[in-house]
Amino acid sequence: MADITNKEKEILRILFKKGALTPIELSVEQLEMPDKIGELIAKLEKKGYISKKSLKSGLEDEVITISEKGLRVLKE
């Protein structure tokens, strides 16, 4: 079984359903403060369940996507 909390798994579910999102969009989806989502994103990225891609334009400078490893965790 994967080392993942329910809150982290919920973020993976959101990314699976909605596709790439910015940290602010994830905050809105989770009804969490951006700093809390930032902590969860960092943990998920460290575990290899998500990846971040930098953008060159707009207010948001990155989008978050679920990784292949993250998809496997959802299937467990």
N, C-alpha and C positions, 0 to 999 in steps of 0.2 A: 504494500500500500504506500502511496506517495505521502511525503511529508508536507502536507498542505492544510491550512485552516479552512473552515467553512467560508469565511469572508474572502479569502484568496480564491477559493474555488468559484465563488459567485462572480468575481471579476472575470475569471476565465470564461464562465458561461455568457456573460455580457459581451465579451469580445468575440466569442464564437457566433452569437446571434447577430450582433450589430456590425462586426468588422472593425477596422482600425478606428480608434478614438483618441482624442487628446486627453490629457490628465483631467482637464476641467470637465469634459463630457463624461468621463468615468465618475467624477465626483457627483455630478448631477444624477446619473443613473443609480448610484449607490446611496444617494442622500447623505454623503459624508463631506467633511471639510477637506479642501484640497491638500492640506498638510498630511492628513491621515491617509488619503489615497496615495500620496507621494511615498509614504513609508511602505504601503502594501505593494506598490509598483516596484520599489527597490528590492523588496524581498522576492517577489515573483521573478524579476529579472535575474537576480543572483542565482535562483534555483533553475533558471533556464526555461521557465514556463511562458515567458513573454519576450518580445523584443521591442526596442524603441527605434524609431527612424526620425532623423532630424529633417525638418522642413526649412525651406529658405524664405518663406513668406508668411504673412499673417501674424496674429498676436501669439498664437501657440507655436512653440518652436519644435514640437515633437508629437508623433502619434505612436500609440501602443498597439501592437498586434499579438495575437496568440501564436506561440511556436508549435512545432510538431510535438515536442515533449509535452506542452500544455494540452494539446488535443488528446494525447494518450491518457493524461490524467483524468480528463472528463469522461473517458470511456470506462474507467475503473468503477 
